[in-house]
Amino acid sequence: MHSIIQYMLQRTQDPDENVSLEACEFWLTLAEQPVCKEALSGHLVQLIPILVNGMKYSEIDIILLKGDVEEEDDTVPDSEQDIKPRFHKSRTVTLQHEGGEGEEGEDHDDDDDDDDTLSDWNLRKCSAAALDVLANVFRDELLPHLLPLLKGLLFHPDWVVKESGILVLGAIAEGCMQGMVPYLPELMPHLIQCLCDKKALVRSIACWTLSRYAHWVVSQPPDSHLKPLMTELLKRILDGNKRVQEAACSAFATLEEEACTELVPYLSFILDTLVFAFGKYQHKNLLILYDAIGTLADSVGHHLNQPEYIEKLMPPLIAKWNELKDEDKDLFPLLECLSSVATALQSGFLPYCEPVYQRCVTLVQKTLAQAMMYSQQPDQYEAPDKDFMIVALDLLSGLAEGLGGHVDQLVSRSNIMTLLFQCMQVRSVCVFSVVTLHMCECLGQWSPSGQSPRHS
């Protein structure tokens, strides 16, 4: 095994990136084996610097990402290839979809160095993923080999080297958190300062790495790190670079989840920023903005139900709601967002509930009709996208949860209960599960005066 490891250490540094990438994947495979710790313990002093070196952007990466040309591109419309296909995830049932590979966590689409102009899988990503996995295997035992390198990287005058150091710090966050805690009070101000770096790629990776330490940030007194981080992330949400906007929005959503009601004193400032972003963002980042708003609503709950907050938040959401057609898949993230907002606003959502409710019923009805036509004549009709129905049901559930008995009149004037029973006949485990859970949750509110659902 020793000779194999020595050979792979050499090949991981091969000038041919195809060779070095193949060799780097060896460490990922080995990390999943029970013998990993025993086999690699004596080689970390060689391996760690090699992986860290592989985490720098290559010259071609920088050219493709325009990393050496500082431009504001937020006025440039997104091209079709900029926007990845998006899958709805129910609030009650998580739909499993094949995800991308990378060194980061899976929440909020926080792929720190993903770019459609780059290969989906390259040496940088593989090296970072390997370091992440090894950090989870060796935990704090990795730090003696890493810390001497890390300080030199994080404070290096070359932005490419500094950027890789910030990525390293993010990659080890999960596995080495306990050992990193003594260093975080010194590192956190530096990372927050990196959010203002003149290089967009440094600003974007700083957003991601800071999100990896959000749990620790929230555990400290608010004025020490939470408030400075929140303030700078909100500035980056309005950055002139679309890549930074995306990273900041995703990082802020993670911070929202960790901070929860700690954000209540800052709600007005937060909403001002997020609402301003509605008029600034292009297509792709607008979808991520919906997620940040929905996560905020989930995190602060009923504290959002204040007239001043509602007046800030609802007009841009309703404007987008009215702008999108029923067949537009951009409805998915907007409906998800509105579901969280409706639940949080409770009675504050009443002025908006009727048109939202009716459209959700229409979406369910249309999908069921398309499903019936397809089942009868599959050669003439396309199969419907059931996500339209699932996301509409999610929002109806949010309305019932937030408004309670206030939805009784809407239910009594619609055929929603009949539609729900029709939904249960659809040959889809996801649809059946969502409907079943929603009916269990909401049947009390959706059966006015105790009326049996079968007679609604």
N, C-alpha and C positions, 0 to 999 in steps of 0.2 A: 504493500500500500504506500509505503514511503516513496518509492521510486515513481509511482503513478502521480502522487501529489506534487513531487518536484517537477515532473514533466508538465503537468497542467499549470503550475505556477509560471513556467516559462512561456507556454502557449497563450496564457491569458494576457501576456505582454506582447504578443506577436504583432508586427506592423500591419499585417493583413487583418482588417476588422472582422471579416468573416470567420477567420480562425480564432481570433481573440474572443469573439462572441460565443462561438461553440465551446471554447474552453471555459469561459466564465459561467456558462450554464451548468458545467460540472459541479460547481460549488453549490448551486441551487439544489441540484439532485442529491448531492452528498448530505446537505443539511437536513434532508427529510429522512435520512437513514439513522437507525439507533446508534451506529458506530461513529457518527459525526464528531461528537465531542472528543472521544478518545483519539480518533484519527487525526484531527486538526489541531488539538491543543498545542502541540509542539511546533506548529507551522504558522500560527497567527501572526507572529512577528514579521513574517514575509508576506503573508496573504493580505493583511489589512491595508498596508500601503499600496499594494497593487490594485485592490478594489477601489480605494479612495481615488487613486490616479485615474481610474477608468470612469469616474463620475463627472469629469470635466466635459463641457461641450467641446466637440471637435471643431476644427476650422470650418468644415462644410456645414455643420449644424448652425454655426453662428451666421454664416452667409444665408442659409435658407430661412433662418428665423429673424434675419435682419437685426441681429443682436448688436452689431457695431454701428448701426445707423439709428440714432434715437429719433423716432418719429411718433407723432400722435396720429393714430389711425382710426379714432373712434367715430369719425364722420364718414368712413368708407363702408358702404353696405357690405354685409356678409355675402359671400358666394354660396351656391348650393352645397359645394363640398365642405364648406366650413361648418355646416350644421349636421351633426351626426343624427342618425335615427334615434328616436327616444321611445322608451317603453314605460307605460303607466305602471305604477306600483300602488296597489290598493292600500288604504289605511288599515284594513283588517286582514288582508291576505297578501303576502309578499309574492309577487310573480317572479319566478326564477328566469333570469335571462343570462346569456353568456356575457361575461364581463371582460374588459380589457385587462392586460397584465400591466404591472407597474409596481413601484416601490411604496406607494402611498396607501392610505386607508380607502375604504370603499364608499364612504358617505359623501354626498353632495357633489358627486362627479369631480372630485378634487385631484384630477390627474395633473401633477405639477409640471411635467415637462412634455405632455402630449401635444403634438402639433401635426396637423394633416400634411405639412410639408416635410415631415420627418418619417422615417420608418416607425411603425408601431412598436417595434422591439429592436433596440440597439444596445451597444455596449454600455452606454451611460445608464440606461434603465436596468439592464441586467446586473451591472455592478451594484447599483443602489438596492435592487431587490435582494441580491445575495447578502449584502451587508445587513439589511433589515432582518432577513431570516436568521443569519448568524447571531445577530444581537439577541434574538429571541431564544437561541440555543445556549449561548454562553452568558447572557445577561451581563452583569457588571464586570465579569472576568474579561470582557472585551476592552474595557476602558483603558487599562494601562497601555495597551497597544495603540489606542486611538487618540487619547487626550493630548499627547505630545504633538501629534500631527494637527489636531483640530484648531488649536490656538493660532498656529501659523497660517492655516487656511482662512479662518474667519476674519483675520485682520490683514490679509494680504492686499497689497496695492493693486494687483492685477484683478480686475473684476471677474474674469473667468474662473480664477482660482478661488476667489472669495465666494462666488456663487456655488461652486462645488462644495465648499465647506459648509455652507448653509444647508445644502441638500444632505450632506453627511449627518448633520445635527438632527435633521428631520427623520432620516432613515433609522436612526438608533433610538428614537424617542420611545417607542413601545417597549423594546427589549431592555433598554438601559435606563429607564426613567428613574428608578430609585438611586442609582449611582450618580446620575446627572443632577439631582436636586441641589446638592451643595453649590454647584456652579451656576445654576439658573439665575439667581439674583444679579449676578454680574453679566451673564449672557443676554438676558431678556432686554435690557435697555439697548444693547448693541443691535439685536435683531429688530427691535422696533425702529431704531434709527435706519436700518437697511431698507425699511419700507419707503424711505425718501431718497434712495439711491438714484443717481441719474440714469442708470441702466435698467430698462424695463424687465429684463430677465432676472436681475437681482431682486427687484421689487416683487416680482411674481413668486419667486421661490421663497422669499422671506414670508410672504403671506401663508404659503403652505406649511412651512416649518413651524411658524408661530401657532398655527391651528393644531399641530400635533402636541403642543404643550399647553393647550387651552385649559385642560383640567387642572394643571398646576397653577396657572394664572388665576383661575377663579378661586382657588384655595387660599390665596394670599389676600391681605387687606385691599379693598377695591382701588384705593388711590395709588397703591404702589405699582401695579402692573395692569390691572383690568381697564381702568379709565384711560391711561395712555395708549394701550393697545387698541381699544375700541375707537378712540378718536382718530388714530392713524389709519386703521382699517377702513373707517368710513370715508376718509379722504381718498384712499386708494380705490374705493368703490366708484368714485367719480374721476378716476385717473383718465388721462387722455389716450392711454394704450389699452386696446381691447383685451389683450392677454392678461394684463394686470387687473382690469375690472373683473374678469372671470375668476381669477385666483382670489381676489379680495372678497368677492361675493360668497364664494364657497367657504373661505376661511371664516367669514363673519357668521355664516349659518352654523358652523361648528361651534363657534364661540357662544352663539345664542343657545344652543342645546346645553352647553355646560353651565352658562351663567344663569339661565332661567330668569327668575324674578329679580336678580341682581341688576338687570337692565332697566327695570321699571323707572328709576329716577331719570333715565336718559332717553325715554321713549320719544319725546318730542323731537329731539335732535336726530335720533335714529330714523324716525319717519320722514323728517324733512329731507334727509339724504336719500333714502330709498325711493321716495316719490320723485325727487329731482332726477334720479337715474332713469325713470320711465321715459323722460323726454330726451335722454342722452344715449341710451343703449341701442345697438343694432340688434338684429333678430336673435342670434345665438345667446347673447348675454341677457337678453330680456327673459328668456326661459329660465335662466339661473336666478334672475332677480325674483321671479315668482316663488322659487323655492326658499329664498332668504326671507321673504315676507311671510310665507306660510309657516316657516320654522319659528319666526318671531312670534307669531300668533300662538303657536303651540307652546312656546316657552313662557310667555307672560300671561297667557290665558285671559281671564276676565278683566285684568288691569288695562287691556286695550279698549274696553268698553267705556270710553270717555268721549263726549261730543267733539272735543278739539281733535282727538286722534282719528275719529271716524271721518270728520270733515277733510282731513289730510289724505287719508288712505283710500277711501272708497271711490271718489271720482275717477282716478286713473284706472282702477281695476274695472269699474263698470264701463268706462270708455273702451277698454280693450275687449271686454265681454261683448259689447255691442258691435265692435268692429269685425270680430271673427265669425266666419260662417260655420254652420253645423258640421260641415265635412272637414274643417281645418283641424289638423292634429295638434296645433298650438293650443287648442282648447284643453288638452290633457293637463299641462302644468298649471294653466289658469284655473281650471276647475279644482285641482288639488289644493291650490292656494286658497281659493274661495271657501273650500270645505273647512280648512283650518281657521280662516278668518270668521266664518259664520259661527263656528263652535265657540270661538273666543269672545266675539261681540255679543252673543246671546241676544237679548232684546234689542240691542243696538243695530242688529242687522235687519230688523223688521221692515224699514222703508224699502229695502232692496229685495226682500224675500220672494215676492209674488212672481216677478218676471224670471228670476233665477230658478225658482221651483218649476214654473211652467216649461222652461226650456229644458231642464233636466228630464222631465216627463216626456217631452218631445223626442229627446235623444234616445231614451230607452225604447219608446214606441217605434221610432224609425229603424233602430237596430233589429228589433224583433221582427218587423215587417220584412226587412232585407233578409234576415235569417230564414224566414218562411219561404220567400221567393226562391232563395238559393237551394233550400232543401227540396223544393218541388221541381225546379228547373235549373240544375247546376250548370248545364251547358250554356244557358243564356244569362245567368246572373253571377256576379262575383260574391264570394263569401264576405259577410260584413266584418268590420273590425270591431270585435266585441269589447275592446278597451273603451270605446265611446260609451257603451252601456255601463261598464264597471265604474268608470270615473264619474258618470252622472249619478249612479247609485251611491257612490261615496259622498258626493255633495249633498244628496238628499238625506243621507244619514247625518251629515254634519248639521244640516238645517234642523232636523228633528232633535238632535242632541242639544243644540244651542238654543232653540226657540221653544222646545217642549210643546205645551198645549197650544201655542200660538199658531201651529201649522194645521190644527184641526180643520179649519175652514178650507184651507187649500186642499187637504186630503179629501174632504167630503165633496168638493167640486171637481175632482179628477178621478181617473180610473187607475190610480197608481197601484192599488192593492191587487187588482186584476192583472196588471202588468207584472207585478212581482211574482205572482204564481206562474205566469207564462215564462218568466225568466228562469224559474226553477226547472222548466222542461228543456232548457237549452243544454245541448250535449257538451258541456264544458265544466270541468271540475272547478276552475277558478270562478266562473260566473255563479255556479251553484253555491259554492262556499261563501262568496260575498253576499249573495241574497239571503242565505240562511242566517248569517251573522247579523246582517242589517235588520232582518225581521225580528230576531231575538232581542236586539238592542232597542228597536224603535217601535215595536208593535203597540206598546202602550200609548205612545203619542199619536200613532197613525190609525188608531181605531176610535174615532170620536164617539163619546157617550157610550163606550163599551160595545159599539156595534161590531158584529163579527166580520172579519176581513172578507169572508166569502160573499158578503152582501154589499161590500163597498162599491 
